Amino acid sequence: MALIDSVHEAVRQHPADLVLAKSLFTHLTREDAAHYLREIRRALRPGSPAVVTAFLFDPSGPEMAGVRRAFPHEDSRSGGRVRYRSRRRPTAAVAYSRAELEDLIERARLRVQWLRPGYYPGGEPITGQDTLLLGH
Ligand SMILES: C[S@@+](CC[C@H](N)C(=O)[O-])C[C@H]1O[C@@H](n2cnc3c(N)ncnc32)[C@H](O)[C@@H]1O
């Protein structure tokens, strides 16, 4: 059995009671974020929590001046829903519109059970990330 099959089988037999992704989604492309959300769904025991942090913004919210300063580069394919701090190295810091991350979460068949806004956005320096509790 290939290693990846053994890992999948172990996860199937022993689903996780907690998944923690702290300061991970702030470094993921949209494709990788979608992938890891699907993996969280697969690994997580029903009724158990996944704690995920992210930089979220509302494109029509008052925070956008701060968001544009902190994440000046729009992902051209995302219609403004994904922004990067650095064009040269997009995964240095990634921000998602709340609607975009919620779409990815829903497509992964997870639900947002709780969301705690971080200090971010709207001020400098960025001192906290938004925290989401996910489950299924
Ligand atoms: C800011 S660090 C956070 C580390 C740790 N979770 C913490 O809170 O101290 C970002 C982490 O994301 C990981 N990372 C970045 N891109 C990744 C990817 N595409 N797949 C898996 N891990 C990734 C890095 O290896 C790094 O450990």
The ligand as an SDF file (V2000), in Angstrom:
LIG
                    3D

 27 29  0  0  0  0  0  0  0  0999 V2000
    3.3580   31.9330    9.6540 C   0  0  0  0  0  0  0  0  0  0  0  0
    3.7830   30.2360    9.6660 S   0  0  0  0  0  0  0  0  0  0  0  0
    2.7050   29.6180   10.9320 C   0  0  0  0  0  0  0  0  0  0  0  0
    3.2890   28.4010   11.6010 C   0  0  0  0  0  0  0  0  0  0  0  0
    2.4780   27.8710   12.8050 C   0  0  0  0  0  0  0  0  0  0  0  0
    1.1920   27.3750   12.3570 N   0  0  0  0  0  0  0  0  0  0  0  0
    2.3270   28.9330   13.8470 C   0  0  0  0  0  0  0  0  0  0  0  0
    1.2290   29.4830   14.0080 O   0  0  0  0  0  0  0  0  0  0  0  0
    3.3210   29.2350   14.5230 O   0  0  0  0  0  0  0  0  0  0  0  0
    3.0690   29.6520    8.1490 C   0  0  0  0  0  0  0  0  0  0  0  0
    3.2040   28.1580    7.9520 C   0  0  0  0  0  0  0  0  0  0  0  0
    2.4910   27.7850    6.7800 O   0  0  0  0  0  0  0  0  0  0  0  0
    3.2090   26.7590    6.1340 C   0  0  0  0  0  0  0  0  0  0  0  0
    2.8160   26.7320    4.7280 N   0  0  0  0  0  0  0  0  0  0  0  0
    2.9040   27.7550    3.8570 C   0  0  0  0  0  0  0  0  0  0  0  0
    2.4260   27.3680    2.6460 N   0  0  0  0  0  0  0  0  0  0  0  0
    2.0340   26.0820    2.7770 C   0  0  0  0  0  0  0  0  0  0  0  0
    1.4740   25.1280    1.8850 C   0  0  0  0  0  0  0  0  0  0  0  0
    1.1940   25.4360    0.6100 N   0  0  0  0  0  0  0  0  0  0  0  0
    1.2010   23.8940    2.3670 N   0  0  0  0  0  0  0  0  0  0  0  0
    1.4510   23.5850    3.6560 C   0  0  0  0  0  0  0  0  0  0  0  0
    1.9690   24.4420    4.5410 N   0  0  0  0  0  0  0  0  0  0  0  0
    2.2770   25.6720    4.1050 C   0  0  0  0  0  0  0  0  0  0  0  0
    4.6640   27.1350    6.3480 C   0  0  0  0  0  0  0  0  0  0  0  0
    5.4890   26.0200    6.2310 O   0  0  0  0  0  0  0  0  0  0  0  0
    4.6300   27.6830    7.7750 C   0  0  0  0  0  0  0  0  0  0  0  0
    4.8820   26.6500    8.6950 O   0  0  0  0  0  0  0  0  0  0  0  0
  1  2  1  0
  2  3  1  0
  2 10  1  0
  3  4  1  0
  4  5  1  0
  5  6  1  0
  5  7  1  0
  7  8  2  0
  7  9  1  0
 10 11  1  0
 11 12  1  0
 11 26  1  0
 12 13  1  0
 13 14  1  0
 13 24  1  0
 14 15  1  0
 14 23  1  0
 15 16  2  0
 16 17  1  0
 17 18  1  0
 17 23  2  0
 18 19  1  0
 18 20  2  0
 20 21  1  0
 21 22  2  0
 22 23  1  0
 24 25  1  0
 24 26  1  0
 26 27  1  0
M  CHG  2   2   1   9  -1
M  END
$$$$
